[in-house]
Amino acid sequence: MVPAERETPVNAIASLLMVASMAAVQASVPAFAHAQVVRVGVDPRAEVIGILFRLAGAPDFRTGGVQPYVREIDSAFTPFADHAVFHEINRLRKESGLSLSAVLSMPPQLTDPLTFGERAPIDAPSSTLSGSWRGAEARRVLATARDFARVARVDGFLRDHRPVFDSASARMRRLVDGAKLEWISGFFGGPPGDVFVVSPLLVNAAGNFAASFRDGATHERYAFVGLQLADSMGFPLIPPDALATIVHEFSHTFVNPVVGSQADLQPAGAAVYGVVQRSMRSLAYDSWPTMLDESVVRAVVIRYLLANQDRAAADRETRVQRGRGFVWMDELVALLGEYESQRSRYVEFAAFLPRLVQYYNSLAPRVQGLVAAFEENRPRVVSASIPAGAIDVDPQLDTLVVRFDRAVDPIITLVGNHGGGTPELTAARFDSAHLTLTLGIRLAPGRDYVLPLGAGAFVGRDGYALQDFVLRFRTATVP
């Protein structure tokens, strides 16, 4: 046995991977008639890749909200900001637009977060690595990342933060236990031998990502779930809607190869996207294939809620998605109900593609009218006690009053430290008519703040989501 004080970095990290990485976290879901292997745990490979992109300045990895973990990332690694790995990352970001879910396609390909070995050749035709990494060119990033891990003592950072990883993993595992994730494989007709990996992502709170790894008979499907909040001890909290997020991300691994890549959907997809592109771009969906993938995935989540929770949960989710711009969501959910009821005809999801094409062809000439009718019925923000664009807001201000043109209800947890420049919300109280909301806020001097109020946060009593309203302001600098 090698004494602990003489462990090499690779050996040192092996014990961490034993409990935290994809390769060794034990299945946490009971056996089913068609057992679905589900593994749950923080993936150190994803954390390190996210850390590298955060330090490189990638905006999609600069909004981590789990404190003090994110502060400690910056403290530990900012002294190495001139390392060559960041030049290589930014080269790919500039040349190929490498960002968001494409970034997280890399961790499943790696053996570990220190040597950055390839589990299978990343430039093989069968590789599931995003094309934005440019195949063999990514090896320049991996080589410099290997050196960064050595000089920056990444092994020590991961080891020191094992309690944070363990806590997040345990909390996520409690959510996943009994969640019936095998429903997903059954819905799509996927092989029961696939491995589902649920991984809390602590370095980035702004996004959730799907990824996969395939090597021969092995097919791992990943759901990376960004965590925004922490408890008073700094340990990550699991949001109430995390289960829907998990189903969403796993569904992407089934839907994307079937839907957005199909040329038969291009005419209708492009036409629909042309009408809703503003709302789609606000969600970072910049093409019709992405819009179609997302719309189908969101409808699948609603079918999951119908099958495994209740109609009320499904209806709430439908309202949220319509408010985000998918105004045809109720129709699409009903269409997937047709698929579910005729599985002898549609053995797997790919066989249902012609019906999807038919549906979107019928939607294209109608979508403008659907959008207009939806917008006409949405509640709106009438006023806010902090003027939009204000640049000298008193940092001692502790309340914000928002008024609506009709009664609304919240559909998210308002109170908490949401990160991403959002003010910390300490309290939330409606008046009896639900027309006025008083928020307790905690501000700091000389800070830019953004408070998004809209489809993802509130819904009217008639089921229409609040029209998007984003309040931006800056606090005064205290001498």
C-alpha positions in Angstrom: 0.0 0.0 0.0 1.3 3.5 -0.9 1.5 5.7 2.2 -1.0 8.6 1.9 1.7 11.3 2.1 3.5 9.7 -0.9 0.5 9.3 -3.2 0.9 10.5 -6.7 -1.7 12.9 -8.0 -3.4 10.2 -10.1 -3.5 7.8 -7.1 -4.7 10.6 -4.8 -7.6 11.5 -7.1 -8.6 7.9 -7.5 -10.2 7.7 -4.1 -12.2 10.8 -5.0 -13.3 9.3 -8.2 -14.3 6.2 -6.3 -17.2 8.1 -4.7 -17.8 11.1 -6.9 -17.3 10.3 -10.6 -19.3 8.6 -13.2 -17.0 5.6 -13.2 -17.7 4.5 -9.6 -20.8 6.0 -8.1 -23.1 3.1 -7.3 -26.6 2.8 -8.7 -29.0 4.5 -6.4 -32.4 3.4 -7.9 -34.0 0.1 -7.0 -34.2 -2.7 -9.6 -37.1 -2.6 -11.9 -38.7 -5.1 -14.3 -36.5 -3.6 -16.9 -33.7 -2.3 -14.7 -32.4 1.2 -15.5 -28.9 1.7 -14.1 -28.8 5.2 -12.6 -25.6 6.7 -11.1 -25.6 9.9 -9.0 -22.7 12.0 -8.1 -20.6 15.2 -8.7 -18.3 14.5 -11.6 -14.9 15.9 -10.9 -14.1 15.9 -14.7 -17.0 18.2 -15.3 -16.1 20.4 -12.4 -12.5 20.9 -13.7 -13.6 21.5 -17.3 -16.1 24.1 -16.0 -13.4 25.7 -13.8 -11.1 26.0 -16.8 -13.8 27.7 -18.8 -14.7 30.0 -15.9 -11.1 31.1 -15.6 -10.9 31.6 -19.3 -13.7 34.1 -19.0 -16.4 32.2 -20.8 -19.6 34.0 -19.7 -21.6 30.8 -19.6 -19.4 29.6 -16.8 -19.1 32.8 -14.8 -22.4 32.7 -12.9 -21.8 30.0 -10.4 -24.0 30.6 -7.3 -22.8 28.0 -4.8 -20.9 29.9 -2.2 -18.2 29.8 -0.8 -17.2 27.1 -3.3 -17.2 29.4 -6.3 -15.2 32.1 -4.4 -12.6 29.4 -3.5 -12.3 28.4 -7.2 -11.3 32.0 -8.0 -9.0 32.3 -5.0 -7.2 29.0 -5.8 -6.7 29.3 -9.5 -6.7 33.0 -10.5 -2.9 33.2 -9.8 -2.5 30.8 -12.8 -4.6 33.0 -15.2 -1.8 33.3 -17.7 -1.5 29.5 -18.2 -1.4 28.3 -21.8 -4.6 26.3 -21.3 -6.7 29.4 -21.3 -5.2 30.6 -24.6 -6.2 27.2 -26.2 -9.7 27.3 -24.7 -10.3 30.9 -26.0 -8.9 30.0 -29.4 -11.6 27.3 -29.8 -14.3 29.6 -28.3 -13.4 32.2 -30.9 -12.9 29.9 -33.9 -15.8 27.4 -33.4 -18.1 29.1 -30.9 -17.4 26.4 -28.2 -19.9 27.1 -25.4 -22.7 25.8 -23.2 -23.6 22.1 -23.7 -20.8 21.6 -26.2 -18.3 22.3 -23.4 -19.9 19.6 -21.2 -19.7 17.0 -24.0 -16.0 16.7 -23.1 -16.0 15.4 -19.5 -17.6 12.0 -20.3 -14.8 11.4 -22.8 -12.1 11.7 -20.2 -10.6 9.1 -17.8 -10.0 11.6 -15.0 -9.6 15.3 -14.3 -5.8 15.2 -13.9 -4.3 13.3 -16.8 -7.2 14.1 -19.2 -6.8 10.7 -20.9 -9.2 9.7 -23.6 -11.6 6.8 -22.8 -12.1 6.5 -26.6 -10.5 8.5 -29.4 -12.1 11.9 -29.4 -11.6 12.2 -33.2 -13.2 8.9 -34.1 -16.2 9.1 -36.4 -18.3 7.5 -33.6 -17.2 10.0 -30.9 -20.0 11.8 -29.1 -17.8 14.9 -28.5 -19.3 18.1 -29.9 -17.9 19.2 -33.2 -17.2 22.6 -31.6 -14.2 20.9 -30.0 -12.8 20.2 -33.5 -11.8 16.6 -32.8 -8.1 16.2 -32.7 -7.6 19.9 -32.1 -9.0 19.4 -28.7 -5.9 17.4 -27.7 -4.0 20.8 -27.5 -6.5 21.8 -24.8 -6.1 18.5 -23.0 -2.4 18.6 -23.1 -2.2 22.1 -21.6 -5.0 21.2 -19.1 -2.9 18.3 -17.9 0.0 20.7 -17.2 -2.4 23.2 -15.5 -3.7 20.4 -13.2 -0.1 19.7 -12.2 1.1 23.2 -11.5 -2.2 24.5 -10.0 -2.5 21.4 -7.7 -6.0 20.6 -8.9 -5.8 17.3 -7.1 -5.6 19.1 -3.8 -8.5 21.4 -4.6 -10.7 18.4 -5.5 -9.7 16.6 -2.4 -10.3 19.6 -0.1 -13.8 20.0 -1.6 -14.8 16.4 -1.3 -17.3 17.2 1.6 -19.1 19.7 -0.7 -19.2 17.1 -3.5 -20.4 14.4 -1.1 -23.2 16.6 0.3 -24.5 17.6 -3.2 -24.4 14.0 -4.3 -26.3 12.7 -1.3 -29.0 15.4 -1.7 -29.4 14.7 -5.3 -29.5 11.0 -4.7 -32.4 11.4 -2.3 -34.3 13.2 -5.0 -33.6 10.6 -7.6 -34.5 7.6 -5.5 -37.9 6.4 -6.6 -38.1 8.9 -9.4 -38.9 6.2 -12.0 -36.3 7.4 -14.5 -36.7 4.1 -16.3 -39.8 5.7 -17.7 -37.5 7.7 -20.0 -36.1 4.6 -21.7 -39.5 3.1 -21.9 -40.9 6.2 -23.6 -38.2 6.4 -26.2 -37.8 2.7 -26.7 -34.2 2.8 -25.7 -32.2 -0.3 -24.6 -32.5 -0.9 -20.9 -28.7 -1.4 -20.7 -28.0 2.3 -21.1 -26.5 4.0 -18.0 -28.1 7.2 -16.8 -25.7 9.5 -14.9 -27.1 12.3 -12.8 -24.4 14.8 -11.9 -24.8 18.0 -9.8 -22.7 20.8 -11.4 -21.4 23.2 -8.8 -19.1 25.4 -10.9 -22.0 26.7 -13.1 -25.4 27.6 -11.8 -26.7 29.2 -15.0 -27.3 26.1 -17.1 -28.1 22.4 -17.2 -26.6 20.2 -19.9 -27.0 16.8 -21.6 -24.0 14.7 -22.7 -23.3 11.2 -23.7 -20.5 8.7 -24.2 -20.6 5.7 -26.4 -18.0 3.1 -26.8 -19.1 -0.2 -28.3 -22.0 -1.6 -26.2 -21.5 1.1 -23.6 -23.9 4.1 -23.8 -23.8 6.5 -20.9 -26.3 9.4 -20.9 -25.6 12.4 -18.7 -27.7 15.0 -17.0 -25.5 17.8 -15.6 -27.7 19.8 -13.2 -26.5 23.3 -12.3 -27.1 24.2 -8.7 -27.7 27.9 -7.7 -28.3 27.9 -4.0 -26.4 26.9 -0.9 -27.4 26.5 2.7 -26.0 28.5 5.6 -23.0 26.1 5.8 -22.2 26.6 2.1 -23.5 23.2 1.0 -25.4 23.1 -2.3 -29.2 22.9 -2.2 -31.2 20.9 -4.8 -34.0 23.0 -6.3 -37.6 21.7 -6.3 -37.7 21.5 -10.1 -34.5 19.5 -10.4 -36.3 16.3 -11.2 -38.0 17.9 -14.3 -34.5 19.2 -15.3 -33.0 15.7 -15.0 -35.8 14.3 -17.2 -35.3 17.2 -19.7 -31.5 16.6 -20.0 -31.8 12.8 -20.4 -34.5 13.3 -23.0 -32.1 15.4 -25.1 -29.8 12.4 -25.5 -32.7 10.6 -27.2 -34.4 13.5 -29.0 -31.5 15.4 -30.6 -30.3 12.6 -32.9 -33.9 12.1 -34.2 -35.5 15.6 -34.4 -33.3 18.6 -35.1 -31.0 16.8 -37.5 -33.9 15.8 -39.9 -34.0 17.7 -43.2 -37.7 16.9 -43.5 -38.4 19.3 -40.6 -36.4 22.2 -42.1 -39.1 24.1 -44.0 -41.6 24.1 -41.1 -38.9 24.5 -38.5 -37.4 27.5 -40.2 -40.9 29.1 -40.6 -41.9 28.6 -37.0 -38.5 29.8 -35.8 -38.9 33.0 -37.8 -42.0 33.9 -35.9 -40.7 33.1 -32.3 -37.0 33.8 -32.7 -36.9 36.6 -30.3 -38.1 34.5 -27.4 -35.9 31.6 -28.6 -32.8 33.7 -28.6 -33.5 34.9 -25.1 -33.1 31.3 -24.2 -29.9 31.0 -26.2 -31.6 28.9 -28.9 -30.3 30.4 -32.1 -31.5 27.9 -34.7 -34.6 26.0 -35.8 -33.1 22.6 -35.0 -32.4 23.7 -31.5 -35.9 25.1 -31.1 -37.4 21.8 -32.3 -35.2 19.7 -30.1 -36.1 21.8 -27.1 -39.8 21.9 -27.8 -40.0 18.1 -28.1 -37.9 17.6 -24.9 -40.1 19.9 -23.0 -43.2 18.1 -24.1 -41.6 14.8 -23.0 -41.1 16.3 -19.5 -44.8 17.1 -19.3 -45.7 13.5 -20.4 -43.4 12.3 -17.6 -45.2 14.5 -15.1 -48.5 13.2 -16.3 -47.4 9.6 -15.9 -45.5 9.9 -12.6 -46.9 12.9 -10.8 -50.2 14.5 -11.5 -52.2 16.6 -13.9 -51.6 19.8 -11.8 -47.8 19.4 -12.1 -48.1 18.8 -15.9 -50.4 21.8 -16.3 -48.0 24.1 -14.4 -45.1 23.0 -16.6 -47.2 23.5 -19.8 -47.9 27.1 -18.7 -44.3 27.8 -18.1 -43.2 26.5 -21.5 -45.9 28.4 -23.3 -44.7 31.5 -21.5 -41.1 30.9 -22.7 -42.3 31.0 -26.3 -43.4 27.5 -27.0 -47.0 28.6 -27.5 -47.8 25.3 -29.2 -46.8 23.2 -26.2 -50.3 21.9 -25.3 -50.8 20.6 -28.8 -47.4 18.9 -28.8 -48.0 17.3 -25.5 -51.3 15.9 -26.9 -49.5 14.6 -30.0 -47.0 12.7 -27.9 -49.9 11.2 -26.1 -50.9 9.7 -29.4 -47.4 8.2 -29.6 -47.7 6.7 -26.1 -51.1 5.2 -26.9 -49.9 3.5 -30.1 -46.6 1.9 -29.1 -47.4 -1.3 -31.1 -47.3 0.9 -34.2 -44.4 3.2 -33.0 -42.0 0.8 -31.4 -39.5 3.5 -30.8 -39.5 7.3 -31.0 -37.7 7.5 -34.3 -40.7 5.8 -35.9 -42.9 8.7 -34.9 -40.9 11.2 -36.8 -43.3 11.4 -39.8 -46.1 12.5 -37.5 -43.9 15.2 -36.1 -43.1 16.4 -39.6 -46.9 16.4 -40.3 -47.6 18.3 -37.1 -45.0 21.1 -37.7 -46.1 21.5 -41.3 -49.6 22.2 -39.9 -48.2 24.5 -37.2 -46.1 26.8 -39.5 -49.1 28.7 -41.1 -50.8 29.0 -37.7 -48.0 30.0 -35.3 -48.3 33.7 -35.9 -51.9 33.7 -34.8 -51.1 31.5 -31.8 -48.4 34.0 -30.7 -50.6 37.0 -31.1 -53.4 35.5 -29.1 -51.1 34.4 -26.4 -49.4 37.8 -26.0 -52.8 39.5 -25.8 -53.8 37.5 -22.8 -50.5 37.6 -20.8 -50.4 39.6 -17.5 -47.8 42.5 -17.4 -45.7 44.3 -14.9 -47.2 47.8 -14.4 -44.4 49.3 -12.3 -41.5 48.7 -10.0 -40.4 50.8 -7.1 -36.8 50.8 -8.5 -36.8 52.6 -11.9 -35.5 50.5 -14.7 -32.0 51.5 -15.6 -31.4 53.4 -12.4 -27.7 53.9 -11.7 -27.7 55.4 -8.1 -29.9 53.0 -6.1 -29.3 53.2 -2.4 -27.5 50.0 -1.4 -29.2 50.2 2.0 -32.6 49.7 0.3 -34.2 46.6 1.6 -37.6 46.3 -0.3 -38.7 46.3 -3.9 -42.4 46.6 -4.8 -43.7 45.2 -8.1 -47.2 45.8 -9.4 -49.0 43.7 -12.0 -52.0 44.5 -14.2 -53.9 41.4 -13.0 -53.6 38.7 -10.4 -50.5 36.5 -10.7 -49.1 33.6 -8.7 -45.4 32.6 -8.4 -44.3 29.3 -10.0 -40.8 29.3 -8.6 -39.2 29.8 -5.2 -38.5 33.5 -5.0 -36.5 33.8 -1.7 -32.8 33.0 -1.9 -29.5 33.9 -3.3 -29.9 33.1 -7.0 -26.5 34.3 -8.2 -25.9 35.7 -11.7 -26.2 39.3 -10.5 -29.7 38.8 -9.1 -30.3 40.6 -5.8 -30.5 38.3 -2.8 -34.2 38.0 -2.1 -34.9 37.8 1.6 -38.7 37.8 1.6 -41.7 37.8 -0.7 -45.2 38.9 0.1 -48.3 39.5 -2.0 -51.2 41.7 -1.2 -54.6 40.0 -0.9 -55.5 40.7 -4.5 -52.1 39.3 -5.8 -51.6 42.5 -7.7 -48.7 43.8 -5.7 -45.6 41.9 -4.6 -43.2 43.2 -2.0 -39.8 41.6 -2.1 -37.2 41.9 0.6 -33.8 42.5 -1.0 -30.2 42.7 0.1 -27.8 44.8 -2.0 -24.2 45.8 -2.1 -22.7 49.2 -3.1 -21.4 49.7 -6.6 -23.0 46.6 -8.1 -24.9 46.0 -11.3 -28.1 44.0 -10.7 -30.6 42.2 -12.9 -33.9 40.8 -11.7 -35.8 38.8 -14.4 -39.5 38.7 -13.9 -41.6 36.8 -16.4 -42.7 33.5 -17.8 -40.4 31.4 -15.7 -41.5 33.1 -12.4 -45.2 34.1 -12.5 -48.5 33.0 -14.1 -51.9 34.6 -14.3 -55.0 33.0 -12.8 -56.2 32.1 -16.3 -53.0 30.2 -17.0 -51.2 32.7 -19.1 -47.6 33.3 -18.1 -46.4 36.8 -17.2 -44.9 38.8 -20.0 -41.2 39.0 -19.7 -39.9 42.0 -17.7 -36.2 42.4 -16.7 -35.3 45.1 -14.2 -31.7 46.3 -14.4 -30.2 48.8 -12.1 -26.9 49.8 -10.4 -26.4 50.7 -6.7 -24.5 53.8 -5.7 -20.9 53.5 -4.6 -20.5 54.4 -0.9 -17.5 56.7 -0.2 
